[in-house]
Amino acid sequence: MSSAPSLDERYLAAAAAGDLAGVRSALAEGADKDAQDREEASAILAAARGGHHEVVRLLIAEGVDIDAQDQTCFNPFIHGCINDDLELVRIMVEAGTDLKRLTRFGGNGLTPAAEKGHLEIVRYLLENTAINVNLTNTLGWTALIETIILGDGGPVRQQTVELLLQHGAKPGMTDEWGVPPIDLARKRGFDEIVATIERYL
């Protein structure tokens, strides 16, 4: 017979299920608020993954480590940026999340948001935080390069490029091969993006 789940396991499961009462109860019984599962995911990350924002808020109020990252470098802020959860990103920023924590590819939260075309998250981060707009990830790409080479050049990508440049993205920062963003856009036939970058050169 398998043994009954431990208090910490019940706590993590309640967070993942969005069970506010269960989370409160487990904490009152003495669960470790920063308990992690075997992949080093914390309760607040489990809640974030499930879109359980009220549990996320409760755990912030309980003083959990909001920046702890699992084995694949996810924490609630990174998760929100990658998965287009603007409310979660806002909650984490307002709670003082560490904007310098990196994804497993060495990007900050802005990097995957720009890569995936999550325009409103890009806008929010640029307008409300001091996140590094020129960070280069382990692939040698900035957020500006990501949105050009991994996008379709359409209206969302055009607006993303404009926002990044408005907020200090350096248009001359090249990829790992020394190719600047404007040439990457030209090569893909993204004329509107080329025109936008030209205004900032």
N, C-alpha and C positions, 0 to 999 in steps of 0.2 A: 504493500500500500504506500502511496506517496504521502509525504507528510503535509500537514496543513501549511498554507503560505505564511511566511513570517510577517510581522507587523510592517516592516519596510516594503515587502512585496505587495502587501495589501494597499499600502499608501501609494506606491507607484501605479498599481492597477487602477485605483480610484482616480488618480490624476489623468491617466490615459483615457478613462471612460467619461471624464467630465463630471464625476460624482463629487460635487462640492461638499456635501455632508460627509461623505466617506473620507475625503481628504482631511476635513476638519477633525473628524473623529480619530483618524490615525495619528494626526499630529498631537491631539490631546492625550492620546495613550502613550506618546513618547517616541513616535517614529522619527528617524533621522531626517530632518527636512531636506538635507542634501544627499539623500540616498540615491544610488545609481543602479541600473540594471547591469547585466553582464556585458553590455556594449557601452557602458559608462554613460548612458542617457539618464538625465535627472528627471525628477517629477515635473518640473516646469517645462522641460523639453517635450516630455510625453503629452502634457496638456496642450502645448503649442501645436504639436503635430496633429492633434485631434480638432484643432480650431476652438478649443475650450477657453475662451478669453477670460471668463469669470474666474476659472481656476488659476489661470496665469496671474490675474490681478491679486487673488488671495495669496498665492505663493510669494509674490513680490512683497506684499504687506507683511508676510511672515519672515521676510529677510533671507530668503534662499539665495544661493549664488546664481545670479541671473546670467552670468557669462560662461558657466561651465560648459565645456564642449565634449561631445561623445567621441567615439573612436573614429568617426568620419568627419570630425570638426564641426558638426552641427550644434548650434545652441538656438534659443528661441528667435533671436534677432536674425541670425543667418538663415534660419528656416523661413522666416517671414519674407525676407528679401528674395529668396530663391522661388518661393511658392506663391508670390503675389498676394500676400496677406497684409494689406496696408494697415489695418487696425492693429494687428500684432506688432508690426514694425513701429507704429506710433507708440503703443504701450511700452515697448522695450526702450525706445529712445527716451521717452519721458521718465522712465525708471533709471536712466543713467547707464544704459548698456555700453560696454566697451566697443567703440567703433573701430578699434584697431585689431580686433580678433579676425582671423583669416579663415577662409574656406580651405578645403584640402588642396585646392589648386593655387593657393596663395593670394587670392583676391579678398577684398573686403566686401561688405554687404552690397555696396554700389555695383561691384563688378558683375555678379550674376543677374542683378536687376537690369542692368544695361544690356547684358548679353541676351536675356530672354525677352526684352522689350516690355518690361513692367514699368511703363511710363510714369504712373502716379507715384510709385515707390521711388523712382529716380528723382522726380520732382520734389517729393517730400524730403528726401535725404539732402538734396542740394540746397533747398530753401531753409531747412530747419536744423541742420547739423554742420559740423566742420569736418565731415568725412573726407578722406584724401581722394580727390578727384583724379589725381595723376598716378595713383598706385599702379605699379607694374606687377602682374602676377607671375607665377612660375613658368608660364608659357611665353612670357615676354610681351603680354598684351595689357594695355590700359583699358578702362571702361569704354573710352571713345573707340578704340580699335575693335573691341568686342562687339559693340552694337553695329559697326559697319560690316565686319566680315562674317558675323553669325546671324545677320538679319537679311530682310528682303529689300531694304532700301525704301520701303513705303513710308506713309505719313507718320506712323509711330516712331520709326527709326529716325526720320528727319527731325521730329520734335525732340527726340532723345539727344541727338547730336547737338542741336541748338542749345538745349538746356546745359549739357556738359560744357560746351564752349563758353556759354554765358557765365558759368560758375568756375571758370579757371582751368578747364582742361587745356593742356598745351597742344596746339594743332601740329606742332613739329615733332612731337615725341614719336619715334618710330617703333616698328615691331622688332622682333629679334633679328630680322634680316636687314634692318636699316631702312625699311620701306615706310614712308610717312602715311598717315591716315588718308590724305587727299589722293595719293596714288592707289591706295587700297580701294577707295571709293570709285576712282576712275576705271580701274581694272574691272570692276563689277558693273559698270554702266550706271552708277547711282548719281546722275547729273545734279539732282537737287541737293544732295549731300555735298558734292564737290563745290557747288556754288556757296553753300553755307560756310564750309571750311575756308574758302577763299576770302570771305569777309573778315575772318579772324587772323589771317596770316600777315 
